[in-house]
Amino acid sequence: MTREPGSRGGLDERAVLLAAGLADLAVTTLGSGLGIVRGLLRRSDAAEMASEAERDLEARGRLVLDRYMSPPPAHLEVLARHVLARRTGDGG
């Protein structure tokens, strides 16, 4: 299934090549990820790192939920509050 770099293969051949490339990328990424995890597990402060990572993930989750779950305040409502605050601050 080897061809010259400039030649175009059929659709089936291209799909197989893309799938093989994607599988190779996944295996390489998984392998390096496992190496990193093994190195982290050997550390003496692994429990502390895990709890810090958990806190970071909770904070990120909270930010995401705040960003997407609560609707932003209505623009005109914000302007009305500013006007009201100015009027009550000026006394009139």
C-alpha positions in Angstrom: 0.0 0.0 0.0 3.0 2.3 -0.4 2.8 4.9 -3.1 4.7 8.0 -4.1 3.9 11.1 -2.0 2.4 13.0 -5.0 0.0 10.3 -6.3 -3.7 10.2 -5.3 -5.2 7.0 -4.1 -8.8 5.9 -4.1 -11.3 7.0 -1.4 -11.0 3.7 0.4 -7.2 3.9 0.5 -7.3 7.4 1.8 -9.8 6.4 4.5 -7.6 3.6 5.6 -4.5 5.8 5.7 -6.3 8.4 7.7 -7.6 5.8 10.2 -4.1 4.3 10.5 -2.6 7.8 11.1 -5.2 8.6 13.7 -4.7 5.3 15.5 -0.9 5.8 15.5 -1.4 9.3 17.0 -3.7 7.9 19.7 -1.3 5.2 20.6 1.6 7.6 20.7 -0.3 10.1 22.8 -1.5 7.4 25.2 2.0 6.0 25.6 3.5 9.3 26.5 0.5 10.0 28.8 1.0 6.7 30.6 4.7 7.6 31.1 3.8 10.9 32.6 1.2 9.2 34.9 3.8 6.6 36.0 6.3 9.4 36.8 3.7 11.3 38.8 2.7 8.2 40.8 6.4 7.7 41.9 6.4 11.2 43.5 6.1 11.4 47.2 3.7 14.3 47.1 1.2 12.5 44.7 -1.7 12.8 47.2 -1.2 16.5 47.5 -0.9 17.0 43.8 -4.1 14.9 43.3 -6.0 17.1 45.8 -4.7 20.2 44.2 -5.8 19.0 40.7 -9.2 18.2 42.1 -9.6 21.7 43.5 -8.4 23.1 40.1 -11.0 21.0 38.2 -13.8 22.1 40.6 -12.8 25.7 40.1 -12.8 25.3 36.3 -16.1 23.5 36.4 -17.6 26.3 38.5 -16.3 28.9 36.1 -17.8 27.0 33.1 -21.2 26.6 34.8 -21.2 30.3 35.8 -20.3 31.3 32.2 -23.0 29.2 30.5 -25.8 28.6 33.0 -26.5 32.1 34.3 -27.8 34.5 31.7 -26.1 37.9 31.5 -28.0 40.8 33.0 -30.2 42.7 30.6 -28.4 45.7 29.1 -31.2 48.2 29.6 -31.6 47.0 33.2 -28.0 47.7 33.9 -28.3 51.2 32.4 -31.4 51.9 34.4 -29.6 50.9 37.6 -26.7 53.3 36.8 -29.1 56.1 36.1 -31.0 55.4 39.4 -27.7 55.3 41.3 -26.7 58.6 39.9 -30.0 60.3 40.7 -30.0 59.0 44.3 -26.4 60.1 44.7 -27.1 63.6 43.4 -30.1 64.0 45.7 -32.6 64.6 43.0 
